[in-house]
Amino acid sequence: QNWLPEKRMALRASKRWNWPCITILVHYRNRLKPTNFFEEAKFISCVPPEAQDNDDFVVNNAVDTLGLKELGFLVATGDLNAAIGSVAEASAICIEQSDEADDNYSDVTDAELSGPIADTESGKLYLIGVDLAKTHKRFMRVKSPHVGDGSASNSLLFIGALAVPDQTPLVAADAGLEERVLV
């Protein structure tokens, strides 16, 4: 036991500790306080479930991103008999943005799938995520979802999931839901 320091020496520092630089602590909301996506998120039905053949999907709701930090467009395909894309069935599904809810939309850089959704992709999920901390315009939507000519109608659903709002939705309706059950 000769290698252990004496008790009186073990309780005091032998030399004052000095950092060679200045350390700044930055507050990151999600790192300091655990969060629950399902409590914080707000959901928007951008393109409600709809069946189409050789045409654009009729409803295409814009998402108001004011006060949000993240936005995810979840794409769910139903039974497909033709390819689905933006503007035409041969182009990739993409997201567009504008400062106004109804006019002057332009594409969000790199916010698109790798290609159109093929007619063989029934029952699949896709996600396009947008980091709103970067410079973006206030309103976003799916760019003119269009389905090609198939032998029957094709179904598709787009949901905008908005995460990390300035104010957490307290009730299901504030989150864009009919009902919210958290276990």
Helices and strands as residue ranges (DSSP letters): H 7-10, H 29-32, H 37-40, E 42-52, E 55-56, E 63-64, E 68-77, E 84-86, E 94-98, E 106-112, E 125-131, E 139-142, E 145-147, E 154-165, G 173-175
